[in-house]
Amino acid sequence: MMLFRLLKVLDQKKYDISLITLKSGGALEKEFMDIGIPSLSAELNSAAGLFRGFSKIKRLLKNIQPDIVFCWMYHANLIGGLAAKHCGIKRIYWNIRNSGLKEIWKMPITSAIIEIGALLSGNIPDLIILNSNQARDNHIRIGYDEFKMRVLHNGINTDDFQPDTKARRFIRKELNVRSTVLLVGMTARFHPQKDHKTFLEAANLIVSKVPNVQFVLCGTNIDESNEKLAAWISEFSLEEKVLLLGERRDMPKVMGALDLLMLSSAYGESFPNVIAEAMSCEIPCVATDVGDSAFIIGDSGLIVPAENPHALGEAAVILLTNNAERIKLGKKARIRIQNVFSIETISKEYEKLFEY
């Protein structure tokens, strides 16, 4: 998503952009095409096709003859970086989007690619861009070349994500949530990293102190067919309080319908977009201290330790029971995003690197 946002605002009269994907049929393929950037696929859809896919990347690069090859995430960093080096391309940039490596080490292929990347980071890329300070620190620890690193945070389109009273009414009507109800949300795929159980345990505590509250969850596998999620909702007696929306394509509207965003991530976050998106909609956040969440929020919300449902719930109660403070923090949150994390601001920083 950040790559899409960046390419959407880059001046295509100044930059001739080609996008090569390792696999075909990505989730945002249509969106890239809609902004005039068709995807060229290496069709590396399996480990068995690695050699063929690598050869195709080299052919594409020789045809395009780029000034810069900008690789995005671990697999592309290694495969695209090696291909670019083999083609004699002088300027190769890597981009790392992950800060926590706790669970990745359980994935043998990915962990091997990360370790090989560390070994080659001194020779292949000219620059290594990371989207959080924690990502930088963690990758230095495992051997990535710290002298090539630059931290550029994610950028948010503050025109897309902005306060919208009309959208707020529309979404609440769709969900059958009264205007007077305090609506707390989290948007995140169902994954151990996001720690939905901690969210729901915190929600149980919140309900005991703030009866006039409901919770909305959305993301991949966040629906009634998820038996584990349903079991947790039942365990904490939240059947009447939690709405499961599945994947949504109208997140600016959904964000705008909230009173508070909670993010319960246990590990692995680098720059959680959902926090910045909510803040841009004047929705204050309560989040766990994972990745750069604390830096993003600044003094416009509250940060608590990870995997601590009591602390998460108590922090939410503080904001839910003080309307004036919650509204004030929401306004402060949007100003912070506009000043520090707007896509226009971040794209200018990327352009400086392209001229590096």
C-alpha positions in Angstrom: 0.0 0.0 0.0 2.8 2.4 0.8 4.4 1.7 -2.6 1.1 2.4 -4.3 0.7 5.7 -2.3 4.3 6.7 -3.2 4.0 6.0 -6.9 0.6 7.7 -7.1 2.1 11.0 -6.1 5.5 10.9 -7.8 5.7 13.1 -10.9 5.5 10.7 -13.8 6.8 13.5 -16.1 10.0 13.5 -14.0 10.2 9.8 -13.3 9.7 7.0 -15.9 8.4 4.3 -13.6 8.3 0.6 -14.3 6.9 -1.9 -11.8 8.2 -5.5 -11.8 6.4 -8.0 -9.5 7.9 -11.3 -8.5 4.4 -12.9 -8.8 1.4 -12.0 -11.0 -2.0 -11.0 -9.8 -1.2 -9.0 -6.7 -4.0 -7.5 -4.5 -3.3 -4.0 -5.8 -2.6 -4.9 -9.5 -5.7 -3.0 -10.7 -4.9 0.1 -8.6 -1.4 0.3 -10.1 -2.8 0.0 -13.6 -5.4 2.7 -12.8 -2.6 5.2 -12.1 -0.8 4.3 -15.3 1.8 1.9 -13.9 1.2 -1.6 -15.4 2.9 -4.5 -13.6 5.5 -6.6 -15.4 5.5 -10.0 -13.7 8.5 -12.3 -13.4 6.0 -15.1 -12.8 8.1 -16.5 -10.0 5.1 -18.3 -8.5 7.0 -21.2 -7.0 10.5 -22.2 -5.8 10.8 -24.4 -8.8 10.5 -21.4 -11.1 13.2 -19.4 -9.3 15.8 -19.7 -12.1 13.3 -18.9 -14.9 11.9 -16.0 -12.9 15.4 -14.6 -12.1 16.3 -14.8 -15.8 13.1 -13.0 -16.8 13.9 -10.2 -14.3 17.3 -9.8 -15.9 15.7 -9.6 -19.4 13.2 -7.0 -18.2 15.9 -4.9 -16.7 18.0 -5.1 -19.8 15.0 -3.9 -21.8 14.1 -1.1 -19.4 17.7 0.0 -18.7 16.7 1.8 -15.4 18.9 4.4 -13.7 17.7 3.1 -10.3 16.4 -0.3 -9.3 14.3 0.1 -6.1 13.6 -3.3 -4.5 10.8 -3.6 -2.0 10.9 -6.1 0.9 13.1 -9.1 1.6 12.5 -11.5 -1.3 12.6 -8.7 -3.9 15.6 -7.1 -2.2 17.6 -10.3 -2.7 16.3 -11.5 -6.1 15.9 -8.1 -7.7 19.2 -6.8 -6.2 21.2 -9.7 -7.5 19.5 -9.4 -10.9 20.3 -5.7 -11.1 23.9 -6.2 -10.0 24.3 -8.9 -12.7 22.9 -6.4 -15.3 25.5 -3.8 -14.2 23.0 -1.3 -12.9 24.8 1.2 -10.7 22.2 2.4 -8.3 20.3 -0.3 -6.3 18.1 0.5 -3.3 16.6 -1.9 -0.9 13.4 -1.2 1.2 12.6 -3.1 4.4 9.1 -2.9 5.8 9.4 -5.2 8.9 10.7 -4.4 12.3 10.2 -7.5 14.4 11.7 -10.8 13.3 10.3 -13.0 16.1 7.9 -15.1 14.0 9.8 -14.8 10.7 12.5 -17.2 12.0 9.8 -19.9 12.0 9.7 -19.5 8.2 12.8 -21.3 6.9 12.9 -19.8 3.4 12.2 -16.2 4.5 14.6 -16.4 7.4 17.4 -17.7 5.1 16.7 -14.8 2.7 17.0 -12.3 5.6 20.3 -13.8 6.6 21.7 -13.8 3.1 20.5 -10.3 2.7 22.5 -9.3 5.8 25.6 -10.9 4.3 25.1 -9.1 1.0 23.9 -5.7 2.3 27.4 -4.3 2.2 27.9 -5.2 -1.5 24.5 -5.0 -3.4 22.5 -2.0 -2.3 23.7 1.6 -2.3 21.0 2.5 0.2 18.7 0.5 2.5 15.5 2.3 3.3 13.5 1.3 6.4 10.1 2.6 7.6 10.8 2.7 11.3 13.6 3.4 13.8 13.0 0.0 15.4 13.4 -1.7 12.0 16.7 0.0 11.6 17.9 -1.1 15.1 16.8 -4.7 14.7 18.4 -5.1 11.3 21.7 -3.6 12.4 21.7 -6.3 15.2 21.4 -9.1 12.6 24.2 -7.8 10.4 22.7 -5.4 7.9 25.1 -2.5 6.9 24.1 0.4 9.2 26.0 2.9 7.2 23.7 2.5 4.2 20.5 2.8 6.2 18.0 5.6 5.9 14.7 5.8 7.9 11.7 7.1 5.8 8.4 6.6 7.5 5.2 5.7 5.7 3.1 8.5 4.3 -0.7 9.0 4.6 -3.0 10.7 2.1 -4.7 13.2 4.4 -7.3 14.1 1.7 -8.5 10.5 1.6 -8.2 10.0 5.4 -10.0 13.0 7.0 -12.8 13.7 9.4 -16.1 13.0 7.6 -19.4 13.4 9.5 -21.4 12.2 6.5 -19.4 9.0 6.3 -19.6 8.6 10.0 -23.4 8.6 9.8 -23.5 6.3 6.8 -21.3 3.6 8.3 -23.1 3.7 11.7 -26.4 3.3 9.9 -25.0 0.4 7.9 -23.8 -1.3 11.1 -26.9 -0.3 13.1 -24.8 1.5 15.6 -26.5 4.5 17.3 -24.8 7.9 17.1 -24.5 8.0 20.9 -22.6 4.7 21.1 -18.8 4.9 21.6 -17.3 2.9 18.8 -13.9 1.3 19.2 -12.2 -0.3 16.3 -9.2 -2.3 15.1 -8.4 -3.0 11.5 -5.9 -5.9 11.1 -5.7 -9.3 9.5 -6.2 -12.3 11.7 -2.6 -13.2 12.7 -0.8 -13.9 15.9 1.2 -10.7 15.4 -2.0 -8.6 15.8 -3.0 -10.4 19.0 -6.8 -10.2 18.7 -7.2 -12.2 21.9 -5.6 -9.3 23.9 -7.9 -6.9 22.1 -11.0 -8.9 23.1 -9.8 -9.4 26.7 -9.3 -5.6 26.9 -12.7 -5.1 25.4 -14.2 -7.2 28.2 -12.7 -4.9 30.7 -13.9 -1.8 28.9 -17.5 -3.0 28.7 -17.5 -3.4 32.5 -16.6 0.3 32.9 -18.1 1.8 29.8 -21.4 0.0 29.0 -22.2 2.4 26.1 -19.5 0.9 23.9 -19.3 -1.4 20.8 -16.3 -2.8 19.0 -15.7 -3.2 15.3 -13.1 -5.5 13.8 -12.2 -5.7 10.1 -9.5 -7.4 8.0 -8.6 -10.6 6.4 -10.4 -13.6 8.1 -12.2 -11.3 10.5 -15.6 -12.8 10.1 -18.1 -15.3 11.6 -16.4 -18.2 9.8 -13.3 -17.7 12.0 -13.8 -20.3 14.7 -10.9 -19.3 16.9 -12.0 -15.6 16.9 -15.6 -16.6 17.6 -14.5 -18.7 20.5 -12.6 -15.8 22.1 -15.6 -13.5 21.6 -17.8 -16.1 23.4 -15.1 -16.6 26.1 -15.3 -12.9 27.0 -19.1 -12.7 26.6 -18.9 -10.1 23.8 -21.3 -11.6 21.3 -23.6 -8.5 21.5 -20.7 -6.0 21.5 -18.4 -7.0 18.6 -19.1 -6.5 14.9 -17.0 -8.5 12.4 -16.7 -6.8 9.0 -14.2 -8.9 7.1 -12.1 -7.1 4.5 -13.2 -3.6 3.7 -12.2 -1.4 0.7 -13.7 1.8 2.3 -11.3 2.3 5.2 -11.4 6.1 5.3 -15.2 5.9 5.9 -14.8 3.1 8.5 -12.1 5.0 10.3 -14.2 8.1 10.4 -17.0 6.2 12.1 -14.9 5.4 15.2 -14.4 7.2 18.4 -11.2 5.4 19.3 -8.8 3.0 17.5 -7.0 0.3 19.5 -4.1 -1.7 18.2 -3.1 -4.7 20.2 -0.1 -5.9 18.2 2.3 -8.2 20.1 5.3 -7.9 17.8 6.5 -7.4 14.3 5.0 -3.9 13.5 7.3 -1.4 11.9 5.1 1.5 10.9 1.4 0.5 11.4 -0.5 2.4 8.8 -3.8 2.0 10.6 -2.6 4.2 13.4 -1.6 7.0 11.1 -4.8 6.6 9.1 -7.0 6.8 12.2 -5.1 9.9 13.4 -5.6 11.6 10.1 -9.3 11.1 10.6 -9.0 12.8 14.0 -9.4 9.5 15.8 -7.1 9.1 18.8 -5.3 5.8 19.3 -4.4 3.5 22.1 -1.7 1.1 20.9 0.9 -1.3 22.2 4.5 -0.2 22.3 5.6 -2.2 19.2 7.5 -0.9 16.2 7.3 2.9 15.9 3.8 3.2 17.2 4.8 5.4 20.1 6.7 7.7 17.8 3.8 8.0 15.4 1.2 8.8 18.1 3.5 11.2 20.0 1.4 13.0 22.6 -1.9 12.6 20.7 -2.9 9.2 22.3 -1.7 6.5 24.7 0.9 3.7 24.5 0.8 0.6 26.6 3.0 -2.6 26.9 2.4 -5.4 24.5 0.4 -8.5 25.5 -1.1 -6.6 28.5 -4.9 -6.6 28.1 -5.4 -4.8 31.4 -3.2 -1.9 30.5 -4.8 -1.7 27.0 -8.3 -1.7 28.4 -7.5 0.9 31.2 -5.9 3.2 28.7 -9.0 3.0 26.4 -11.3 3.7 29.4 -9.4 6.9 30.2 -10.2 8.3 26.7 -13.7 6.9 26.4 -14.8 8.5 29.7 -13.4 11.9 28.8 -15.1 13.2 25.7 -13.3 16.6 25.7 -9.9 15.1 26.1 -10.6 12.5 23.4 -11.7 15.1 20.9 -8.8 17.3 21.7 -6.3 14.5 21.1 -8.1 13.6 17.9 -7.5 17.1 16.5 -3.9 17.1 17.7 -3.5 13.7 16.0 -4.5 15.0 12.6 -2.2 18.0 12.8 0.7 15.6 13.6 0.0 13.5 10.6 -0.3 16.5 8.3 2.9 18.0 9.6 5.1 14.8 9.8 3.5 11.9 7.9 1.6 13.2 5.0 2.4 11.4 1.7 3.5 14.7 0.2 6.1 15.2 2.9 7.4 11.6 2.7 7.5 11.5 -1.1 9.7 14.6 -1.1 12.1 12.7 1.1 12.1 9.8 -1.3 12.8 12.2 -4.2 15.8 13.5 -2.3 17.1 9.9 -2.2 16.5 9.4 -5.9 18.8 12.4 -6.5 21.3 11.1 -4.0 
